[in-house]
Amino acid sequence: MNLQELLDKQHFYDAPAVVAGLSAARVRSVAARGAVRVSPDSCLRIASLTKVFTCTALVKTMRDNSIPLGTPVIELLPDLAPDWRADVRLTVEQILGQVSGLRESVDSTALAPLGDGPHALQEAARLVVGTGNEHEPGTRWSYYNGNYILAGAVLAALSDTSYERAVEKTLLGPWNLSRTSFDAPRDATTGWDGPTELPQLGYARSRRPSGGLWSSVPDLLAVGEGLLADRALLDDIRRPRTTPDDPVVHGLGWALGPSGQMYLNGRLPGYRAAMLLIPDKDYVSVVVTNQQHALHAAARVLSDMQQPLTNDDLATAIDRFAA
């Protein structure tokens, strides 16, 4: 497979930077294209691919502390009990699997007044559980960033530190992810909306567990390789948590394809990112770009890369996933 050819034949809406990577049995290939200086190590916002880090760090932390994924969230965040209006049976497994049934009323506008202080994430979690449930937990899949706000708060509580520090201690350090951070690196790649270069904006601390990271293709490949190397962790994450009536098959943090693929995408103004694993083939692939209209092309590249292994066309599924 010529990764550069796959990348070059797609129309990325004149994206100034596109980087794609493939790891097959830990043998890596990386290709890049763009009108600006772009390299395999270029750092871009990865938006909802951040959920991979939040989910992996939390599942790993719970396993290391012998805490079942079916533990009710309220038991792990007892400080929120006075304001808890959600179903008390709501579990960590259900929030990571996007089957919480929570009322989806906490958005970026509601979170903006919380600022970026050390208690912003805790207060965001308080707002999420204070809205109650719209559906019984475990009965309906719906993609809601509030689930991952809660997950980040649980990770911080179990680690007795901030969410950011917990991710660093659990994943970024041990897995040598030196190009992944919540703060923009000095050589951060600027995002674009069509022909317009966008200013570099911050990302609210209260929302970071759902989409706050910067990263590079080699670091994202390393995350996938780390998951593939820990089969018990991977099996916990990729087991479906949805019902046959749900619009997608979903594990913890990942949508699941017909041949065992795990995939998701990320969207923020100026950036698109998408990632795919095939655990039984020891396979990881990722595409990141700084053009917000380029998700369709990124999804096509990911699908074309994996299709010789599965015979599945996943471009539409990856493109339409709800991130």
N, C-alpha and C positions, 0 to 999 in steps of 0.2 A: 504494500500500500504506500503510495506516494502522498504523504500528508500535505506537502506544499502544493501539489497539483489540486487536491481536493479544496484547499483553502483558496487558491487563485481563481478557480472556476466559478465561485459563488459571488453574487452581487451583495456586498456589505454596505450599500448606501454610502459609498465613498468614505467608509470609516477610516479615520486617520491611523488607527492601530487595531490590529487583530492578531491574537496569539492563540494557537491551538497546540494541544499536547496529547500524547498517547503513551500509555505504559502497558505493555503486554508482557506478562511474566517478568515484570520489573526491568524490561528493556524499554528505554524511553526514546520517543521522537518528539521534537518540538519544531513548529514552523511559525513564521511571522510574516506579516505584510502590512504596509501602511505608508502614508505620505510623510509621516513624521518619524523621527528616530524611534524605533521600536525594537526590542530585543526579547529573547525568551524570558528574561527576568523582569520585564516591565511590570510595574504595580498598577492595578486598576481596582476600582470598587467592585466587589463581588456580590453586593446586595444580598439577596436571600440565600445564596450559597453559604452565608454566615450560619444558617440554621444547621448545616452539617457539623460545624464546629460546636455549636451549642448542644446539639443532640448528642454527639459523640462524647463530649466532655461530661455531660450529665449522666448518661448511661454508664460510662466508665466509672465515674465517681460513686454512683449508687452501687455498682457491682463491688467496687473496692471496699465499700463500707457495709456490704451484705444487706443492703436495703432493697426490697423487691420493687420492681417497676409498678406494681399494682398498689403501692402505698398511696393513700389519699394525700393530696397536695396540702390540705389544711394541717395535717400532722407535721409537715416539714416547714410550714410557714405559720406557726401559731400566733405570731404577732399580728397577723391579718384577721384573726378570728372575730374581733369586735365589728369589723366592717364586711364580713363574709356574707354575701347573698347568693353565691353560687351553690350548686349541689355539693353537699359535704362529702359525697362519695367520689367526687372527681379525682382521678388518679394522675400520677406523673405520666404513665403510659398513654393515657387519653389525651393529654395536652401535647405530647410529642407526636402523637399520631394524628393530630388535627380532628379528633372525634370527641372533643370536650362538650359540645353542645352549648358553649357559652354564648351569651348575647353579644353580638359583635358591634359594640357601640363606642369602643375606645380606639380612636385613630390619632394621627399625628397632631391634629388640631387640639384634641383633648389633652394630649401629653405636653404640648408646648409650654404651658405655664409651670411645669415641674422643673424646668431648667436643667443644668448639668452638674448639680451638686452630688455628693456621695450617697444621698438617699433617693435620688430620682427614680432609680429602677424599682426600689421597694414601694415607693408611692404609686408608680405606674401599675405594679402588680395589685396594689390595693384597689385602684380604679377598676381593673379588669374583673376581679372577683366581686366587686361591689355592684356590678350590673346584673348579676344573676345568670341563670340558664334559660335559654330559649328551647332547648331540647334536652332530653335525658342523656347523660354522658354515655358514649359508646354506641349511640344509635344512628348518628348521621355525621358524615365527613363534610367539613367546610374549612377552607383555608383561611386562617385568622391569625394575624401577627400577635394578637393578645395572648395566644397560647404560648408563644416563645418568650414573651415578656415574663410570663409566669415561670417558664422553664429556666430562664436566666436568674430569676430571683431565687429559685430553689437551689440552683448550682452555687450561687453566692452563699446562701445560708449553710449548705452542707460543707462548704469549703472554709467557712468562717473568714471570708475575705470578700473583696469586690468581685463582681462577675468577670470583669476584665482580667483581674489577677488570677482567678480560678481557671480561665481558659489558657492563660499563659503557663500556669503551673502544670496543668493536665495535658495540654496538647502542644502549644507553640514551642515550649522548651524541650520536652522529651522527644518530640518528633522533628526537631531541628527546622522549624518553620520560620526562618529568619526574615523572610520577606512578607510576613503576615502581621498586621497590626491594626489597632483601632484608630490610631492617629495617622494622618496622611504622611507618607514618606516624602523626603525632600525632592525626590525624582518622580512624584506621582504623575500619572498620565491623565491629562485633562479630558473631561467628557464633552461630547458634542451632541447637539440636537439638529440633525440635518446639516446645513452649512454653518450653523451657529455654535461657536465655542462657548461653553457654559462656565460661569465662575465656580470655583471650588468652594462648596458649602460644607458646613459641619453636619454631623449626624447626631441627633439627640441621644444623650446617654441612656435615657429611659427606653429607647427603641433598639439599642445595640444588639441584643441577643437575636433579633429577627433579621438584621441586615446591615450591621455597622462595620464590617471588616474590609480592609484593603488586602489584596494578596496577588500572587503571581502564579503562572501556570505550573512551574516546577513545585511550588508549595502545595498547590491543589492536587497535583499528581501524588505527592508524598502523603497527603491525607488519605487519598483513595488506597494507596499501597499499605498505609498503616491499618486501615480497616480490613483489607484483605488478609493481612498477616495475623489478625486477631479474630479467628473464626467464631469464637463464642460471642464476642462483642458484635460482630457483623450479623450473626444469626439472630441475636436479640433485636437488632435494628431492622432487618429486612423481613421479618415475619409480618404478614398482612394484618392490619387492625381494622380494616373496613368491612362493610357488608356487601353482598351481591347487588344491592340497590344503589350503592354509592357510585358517583360518576367516574371515580378512579380507584384503582387498587393502591393502597398506601400503607407503608410501614411506619417507622419512626423517622420523620424528617425527609423521606424519599418517596416518590411515586414509583410503582413497580410495573415493569413491562411484561409482555406475554412469555418471554423466554428467560425470566429471572433478572432482567435489567433493573437497575436502580437509577433514577434520573430526577433532575429538577433544574429549574432555571432561576435566575435572579434579574430583577429589573429596578433600576434607579435612573432618574434623569441623567442622560449622558452616558449610560453604561448598560451593557447586557452581558450576562454570563450564563453558561449552561454546562452541566457535568453529567457524566454517565458512567456507571460501573456495570460489569458483568462478572459477578463473583466466581461463577463456575469456570470462567475462562481466564481468571486472574488478569482482568482487563479494566483499565481506567482511561477515560478520555475527558477532555475539557476544552471549551472555547471561551475566550473573554475578548470583549471589544469595547471601545469607547464611543460607540455610536448607538444611541438609544433606539434606533429603528432597525437594528441589525439582528434581532433575535431569530427571525425566520431563517436567515442564512446560517446562523450559528447552529440552529436545530438541524438543518439539512446536513451540515458537515458532520455533526455528531452521529446522525442516523446513517449516513453513508459510510462512516468509519466502522460502525458495528454491524452493518448489514451482512457482510460476508460471513460473520460468525453465527448469526441468528436467523437470517432471511426475513427479518422484521423491518418494516419501514416505520420508524418512530418519529419522523420529523414533525408531523402534525401534533402528536401527543406532547412532545417536548415543547413545541412552540405555544401550545394552548394551556400548558400547565399553569396553575393559578398564581404563581409567585408574583 
